[in-house]
Amino acid sequence: MSNDITKSNVGHTIFKTTGVRHKYPLIDLVKKQVTCVVVYQENTYMTVIVDVKNDTVSIQGNVDELGGLAMSKDDYIDMFKHQAKLFVDNNVSDPDKYFDELIRNQTSN
């Protein structure tokens, strides 16, 4: 009889929303600028304006007081820069509509 013990690689992850949201209230495709905000309990904690054309970022506010509820400031800025470029490169003025369409196309294939 063998005494070999096999470790299981099976597990699960539970995702729970923190209530921290990010929004894109203004996308100016002509100026190639995207305004991004981090919101928690209807309060805006950080506003980031990404100028894709000039490769600059303007930041107002901070997410530090959100502690473990939010990503780091640098992570938000990195995400916003990538999203802004995606929106400008793909002429996206309505992110919700854009992502809904992506999901619809994925589920219909």
C-alpha positions in Angstrom: 0.0 0.0 0.0 1.3 3.4 -0.9 1.4 6.3 1.6 1.6 9.0 -1.2 -0.5 12.0 -0.4 -1.6 14.1 -3.3 -2.3 17.7 -2.6 -5.4 19.2 -4.1 -5.1 22.2 -6.4 -8.9 22.8 -6.1 -10.1 25.9 -4.4 -12.4 28.8 -4.7 -12.3 32.6 -4.5 -15.1 34.8 -3.2 -15.3 38.3 -4.7 -17.0 40.9 -2.6 -17.5 44.5 -3.8 -15.9 47.2 -1.7 -18.2 49.9 -3.0 -15.3 51.8 -4.5 -16.1 52.7 -8.1 -14.3 54.3 -11.0 -16.1 56.4 -13.6 -15.3 58.2 -16.8 -17.6 61.3 -16.7 -15.9 63.1 -19.7 -14.2 61.7 -22.7 -13.1 64.3 -25.2 -12.2 62.5 -28.4 -11.2 65.8 -30.2 -8.7 66.9 -27.5 -7.9 63.2 -26.7 -8.5 63.8 -23.0 -10.3 61.5 -20.5 -11.5 62.5 -17.1 -11.6 59.6 -14.6 -12.8 59.6 -11.0 -12.6 57.3 -8.0 -15.9 57.4 -6.0 -16.9 55.8 -2.7 -20.2 56.3 -1.0 -21.0 59.1 -3.5 -17.9 61.1 -2.6 -15.2 61.7 -5.2 -11.8 60.9 -3.7 -9.6 61.3 -6.8 -10.0 62.9 -10.2 -7.5 62.1 -12.9 -7.3 63.8 -16.3 -5.4 61.8 -18.9 -4.2 63.7 -21.9 -3.4 60.9 -24.4 -2.2 63.3 -27.1 0.4 65.0 -24.9 1.1 61.9 -22.6 0.3 63.9 -19.4 -1.7 63.1 -16.3 -3.3 65.7 -14.0 -4.3 64.4 -10.5 -6.5 66.0 -7.9 -7.2 64.2 -4.6 -6.0 60.9 -3.3 -7.3 57.4 -2.4 -5.0 56.9 0.6 -7.8 57.4 3.1 -9.8 54.5 1.5 -7.0 52.2 2.8 -7.5 48.6 1.8 -10.8 49.3 0.1 -9.1 50.7 -3.0 -6.2 50.0 -5.2 -3.1 52.2 -4.8 -2.9 55.7 -6.4 -0.3 54.4 -8.8 -2.5 51.4 -9.8 -5.4 53.7 -10.5 -3.3 56.1 -12.6 -1.9 53.2 -14.6 -5.3 51.7 -15.2 -6.7 55.1 -16.2 -3.9 55.7 -18.6 -4.5 52.4 -20.3 -8.3 52.9 -20.4 -7.9 56.4 -21.8 -5.7 55.2 -24.6 -8.2 52.4 -25.4 -11.1 54.9 -25.5 -9.3 57.4 -27.7 -7.8 54.8 -30.0 -11.2 53.2 -30.5 -13.3 56.4 -30.6 -15.2 55.4 -27.5 -17.3 58.2 -26.0 -19.6 56.0 -23.9 -17.6 53.3 -22.0 -20.7 51.6 -20.6 -22.1 51.1 -24.1 -18.6 49.9 -25.4 -18.2 47.3 -22.7 -21.8 46.1 -22.9 -21.2 45.6 -26.7 -18.0 43.6 -26.0 -19.8 41.4 -23.5 -22.7 40.9 -26.0 -20.3 39.9 -28.7 -18.5 37.5 -26.5 -21.7 35.7 -25.4 -23.0 35.4 -28.9 -19.9 33.6 -30.2 
